[in-house]
Amino acid sequence: MDNGETIKPKVSVGIPEHWPVFRQDGKYEKELTGYAHVTISVPCSFKVMAERVEYEDEHGKPYYEEEYEYGPDDVIKQNPGVLQNLLNNYCTMVTDVKIEECKI
């Protein structure tokens, strides 16, 4: 039937479900995701291969120093407690590891 009228479908003017609920002040709650970067200090012990190297001071007198190298992975592997637990049980991403040598 064409009597010159245009038939418009019924359209809901309500707010779609995925839109946030606005407060009277126009603000709404929004959920964000991301990473919380946390720096923690965990006491640990680890073994390294070291050697005593002989040097001479400015007067030609010999002296010795210990020399050794290690990396963050070496420390983490030797500490199956807290450090390895953090890596195994949480969605963690190691981006920076600093080792401070000190007496505990």
C-alpha positions in Angstrom: 0.0 0.0 0.0 1.4 3.3 -1.0 -0.7 6.2 0.2 2.3 8.6 0.2 3.2 8.0 3.8 6.6 6.8 4.8 6.6 4.0 7.3 9.3 4.4 9.9 10.5 1.4 11.9 10.3 1.7 15.7 13.7 2.6 17.0 14.7 2.4 20.6 16.0 5.7 21.9 17.3 4.1 25.1 21.0 3.8 26.0 22.7 0.7 24.6 23.9 -1.9 27.2 27.6 -1.3 26.6 27.4 2.4 27.3 28.4 3.5 30.8 25.9 4.6 33.4 26.3 8.3 33.8 26.0 10.1 37.2 24.2 13.4 37.5 27.5 15.2 37.3 28.2 13.6 33.9 30.9 11.3 35.2 31.0 7.5 34.8 33.0 4.6 36.0 35.5 3.2 33.4 37.6 0.1 33.8 41.2 0.2 32.6 43.8 -2.6 32.3 47.6 -2.4 32.3 50.7 -3.2 34.4 51.6 -2.1 37.9 55.4 -1.7 38.0 56.6 -2.7 41.4 60.1 -2.6 42.8 60.7 -5.1 45.6 63.8 -6.1 47.6 64.1 -9.8 48.4 67.0 -11.1 50.4 68.8 -13.9 48.6 72.1 -15.9 48.5 73.8 -17.2 45.4 77.1 -18.7 44.3 79.4 -17.5 41.6 82.7 -18.6 40.1 85.3 -16.2 41.4 89.1 -15.8 41.0 91.7 -13.9 42.8 93.5 -11.6 40.4 96.9 -9.9 41.3 97.3 -6.2 40.7 100.0 -3.7 41.5 99.4 -0.4 43.2 101.1 2.8 42.2 104.2 1.9 44.3 104.6 -1.5 42.6 103.3 -3.4 45.6 101.1 -6.4 44.7 97.6 -6.8 45.9 94.7 -9.1 45.2 91.1 -8.6 44.3 88.3 -11.1 43.7 86.7 -10.9 40.3 83.5 -12.6 39.3 80.5 -12.1 37.1 76.8 -13.0 37.3 73.5 -12.0 35.8 70.0 -11.7 37.1 69.1 -15.1 35.7 71.8 -16.7 37.8 70.4 -15.2 41.0 66.8 -16.1 40.2 67.6 -19.7 39.3 69.5 -20.2 42.6 66.6 -18.8 44.7 63.6 -21.1 44.1 61.7 -19.4 47.0 60.2 -16.0 46.5 61.9 -15.0 43.2 61.0 -18.1 41.3 57.6 -18.2 42.9 56.9 -14.7 41.6 57.8 -15.8 38.1 55.9 -19.1 38.2 52.7 -18.1 39.9 51.9 -14.6 38.5 51.8 -13.2 35.0 55.0 -11.4 35.4 57.4 -9.8 33.0 61.0 -9.2 34.2 62.1 -5.9 32.7 64.8 -4.8 35.0 66.8 -6.6 37.8 69.4 -5.0 39.9 71.5 -7.1 42.4 72.9 -5.3 45.4 75.7 -7.2 47.2 75.5 -6.8 50.9 75.5 -8.7 54.2 72.0 -9.9 55.2 
